[in-house]
Amino acid sequence: MTPGNDEIMTRWPLMAKKTTTAAKLSTPDKGVEKPNNLSATPKKASSGKRFQNTATQHPERKQAALRGTASKAAGVPAAEPVIALDLPMAPLDAPTQAYFDKCVEKIGFVPNVLKAYAFDLAKLGAFSAMYNDLMLAPSGLSKLEREMIAVAVSAVNRCYYCLTAHGAAVRALSGTPELGEQILMNYRAARLDARQRAILDFAVKLTETPHLVEEPDRTALRDAGLSERDIWDVAAVAAFFNMSNRVASATDMRPNPEYHAQAR
């Protein structure tokens, strides 16, 4: 399995404060820090406490976080199953164990989507590699734009897991909690700039009526300033989350409860 770089789990979605290692590995994206339509300044001082890593503060909870069950000794309620299928995690090889340990170290938990795929390490590796490439690799799309696509697509599909996890990512990356809520409920209600609106219009049409996508739809993206590669990336991210939404819904995948309170 190829776990990817140290930044991935602080970006699945990005919830914790950036570490020195993550900052070195991350690639600046256009418009991530200050999207044109957002006047709010990203929050700094209060977010550290809100995203405290309880697993680091309480080492006895580390194994509970990795297993997906809570430690009764620590006074934490037992966690519900990650998915509705009886597919226990396979024994973790060293790279996967290190990957999961890094998640716990950085954000206090292993995202349940990774534990869900861990019944087959080859599948987990393939899923993680595709996610890393689409959501973290250099692109003409900012990380915020890619997360916005994830939420808009997941809203059409009513995917509980992805709306919870990636809605939190939009809130964190934008520094504007209401933006995550607006895109989740109805992206047309959000105060988006022309580029963002064109991106989400295309992603939603590709989700709802893919057979109706035609050249004028691609032209609208070009007119909004997207390159040919950018258009590919919009389509690829939208397609990935349509797949992920369906797997999550089919298996009743449950999001980690920590996502609900983050970046609010």
LUMPAZA-59086 format. One record per residue (C-alpha): x, y, z; residue in one letter. Coordinates in steps of 0.25 Angstrom, whole numbers, padded with zeros to 4 digits, always signed. Last residue first. Layout:
N
XYZA;...
***
This chain:
264
-0072+0105+0054R;-0059+0099+0048A;-0061+0085+0054Q;-0073+0081+0062A;-0079+0071+0053H;-0066+0065+0049Y;-0063+0059+0062E;-0074+0049+0061P;-0066+0041+0051N;-0075+0039+0039P;-0084+0026+0037R;-0084+0018+0025M;-0097+0012+0022D;-0091+0002+0012T;-0099+0005+0000A;-0099+0020+0004S;-0084+0021+0006A;-0081+0013-0007V;-0091+0022-0015R;-0085+0035-0009N;-0071+0030-0013S;-0074+0027-0027M;-0081+0041-0029N;-0070+0047-0021F;-0059+0042-0031F;-0068+0046-0043A;-0068+0061-0038A;-0054+0061-0035V;-0050+0055-0049A;-0060+0065-0056A;-0054+0077-0049V;-0040+0072-0052D;-0043+0070-0067W;-0048+0084-0067I;-0036+0089-0060D;-0027+0082-0071R;-0034+0089-0082E;-0032+0102-0075S;-0043+0109-0066L;-0045+0124-0067G;-0060+0126-0066A;-0062+0126-0081D;-0054+0113-0082R;-0064+0107-0071L;-0076+0112-0080A;-0070+0106-0092T;-0070+0092-0085R;-0085+0093-0083D;-0087+0099-0097P;-0080+0086-0102E;-0090+0077-0096E;-0094+0070-0083V;-0108+0065-0085L;-0104+0050-0083H;-0098+0054-0069P;-0112+0058-0064T;-0111+0059-0049E;-0096+0057-0046T;-0090+0064-0058L;-0101+0075-0056K;-0096+0077-0042V;-0081+0077-0046A;-0084+0087-0057F;-0092+0097-0048D;-0082+0095-0037L;-0070+0100-0046I;-0078+0111-0053A;-0082+0116-0039R;-0068+0116-0034Q;-0063+0123-0046R;-0074+0134-0046A;-0072+0137-0031D;-0080+0130-0021L;-0090+0137-0011R;-0096+0124-0007A;-0111+0121-0009A;-0108+0114-0022R;-0100+0104-0014Y;-0113+0099-0008N;-0113+0091+0006M;-0098+0086+0006L;-0093+0098-0002I;-0100+0108+0008Q;-0095+0100+0020E;-0081+0100+0016G;-0081+0114+0013L;-0087+0118+0026E;-0075+0113+0034P;-0066+0123+0027T;-0051+0121+0029G;-0051+0116+0015S;-0042+0104+0017L;-0049+0100+0030A;-0063+0102+0026R;-0061+0095+0013V;-0054+0083+0020A;-0066+0082+0030A;-0075+0080+0018G;-0065+0070+0013H;-0067+0061+0026A;-0082+0063+0028T;-0086+0064+0014L;-0078+0052+0010C;-0083+0042+0021Y;-0098+0046+0019Y;-0098+0045+0004C;-0111+0052-0001R;-0107+0049-0015N;-0109+0064-0020V;-0103+0069-0007A;-0091+0060-0009S;-0088+0066-0022V;-0089+0080-0016A;-0080+0076-0005V;-0069+0069-0013A;-0069+0081-0023I;-0067+0090-0011M;-0056+0082-0006E;-0049+0083-0020R;-0051+0098-0020E;-0045+0099-0006L;-0033+0091-0010K;-0031+0101-0022S;-0033+0097-0036L;-0022+0099-0046G;-0016+0086-0039S;-0004+0081-0031P;-0008+0068-0024A;-0016+0068-0011L;-0031+0065-0016M;-0030+0057-0028L;-0017+0051-0027D;-0018+0048-0012N;-0032+0042-0014Y;-0027+0033-0025M;-0016+0028-0016A;-0025+0026-0004S;-0035+0018-0012F;-0024+0009-0018A;-0017+0007-0005G;-0030+0004+0002L;-0034-0006-0009K;-0020-0013-0007A;-0021-0013+0008L;-0034-0021+0007D;-0043-0020+0020F;-0037-0006+0022A;-0047+0001+0012Y;-0056+0004+0024A;-0045+0008+0033K;-0041+0018+0023L;-0055+0023+0021V;-0056+0024+0036N;-0045+0035+0037P;-0035+0031+0047V;-0035+0039+0059F;-0028+0050+0068G;-0025+0060+0056I;-0010+0059+0055K;-0005+0048+0064E;-0017+0039+0061V;-0016+0041+0046C;-0001+0038+0047K;-0004+0025+0054D;-0013+0021+0043F;-0002+0024+0032Y;+0009+0017+0041A;-0001+0005+0042Q;-0003+0005+0027T;+0012+0005+0024P;+0015-0006+0034A;+0004-0016+0029D;-0009-0015+0036L;-0016-0028+0039P;-0029-0028+0031A;-0041-0019+0036M;-0054-0026+0039P;-0064-0027+0028L;-0078-0030+0034D;-0085-0019+0025L;-0093-0008+0032A;-0082+0001+0032I;-0073+0009+0043V;-0080+0001+0054P;-0085+0010+0066E;-0075+0015+0075A;-0075+0011+0090A;-0076+0023+0099P;-0063+0029+0105V;-0060+0028+0120G;-0045+0026+0117A;-0047+0012+0123A;-0058+0009+0114K;-0048+0012+0102S;-0056+0015+0089A;-0056+0006+0077T;-0051+0009+0063G;-0039+0000+0065R;-0029+0012+0062L;-0037+0022+0071A;-0038+0011+0082A;-0023+0009+0081Q;-0020+0023+0083K;-0029+0026+0094R;-0020+0021+0105E;-0010+0032+0100P;-0019+0043+0105H;-0014+0057+0101Q;-0010+0051+0088T;-0023+0044+0086A;-0030+0057+0090T;-0024+0064+0078N;-0030+0078+0080Q;-0038+0084+0069F;-0046+0094+0076R;-0034+0098+0084K;-0026+0101+0072G;-0038+0108+0065S;-0039+0119+0074S;-0027+0127+0071A;-0027+0126+0056K;-0040+0128+0048K;-0040+0131+0033P;-0044+0145+0030T;-0058+0147+0025A;-0060+0154+0012S;-0062+0142+0004L;-0065+0143-0011N;-0051+0145-0016N;-0046+0133-0009P;-0035+0137+0001K;-0026+0125+0005E;-0029+0115-0006V;-0029+0125-0017G;-0018+0118-0026K;-0012+0106-0019D;+0000+0105-0011P;+0006+0091-0011T;+0007+0085+0003S;+0019+0077+0007L;+0026+0087+0015K;+0013+0092+0022A;+0010+0077+0026A;+0023+0075+0032T;+0022+0088+0040T;+0008+0084+0045T;-0004+0091+0040K;-0015+0092+0051K;-0025+0081+0050A;-0037+0079+0041M;-0033+0078+0027L;-0043+0067+0021P;-0037+0057+0019W;-0027+0069+0018R;-0019+0067+0032T;-0020+0052+0027M;-0013+0054+0015I;-0002+0064+0019E;+0008+0053+0023D;+0010+0048+0009N;+0003+0036+0002G;+0000+0023+0009P;+0005+0014-0003T;+0000+0000+0000M;
***
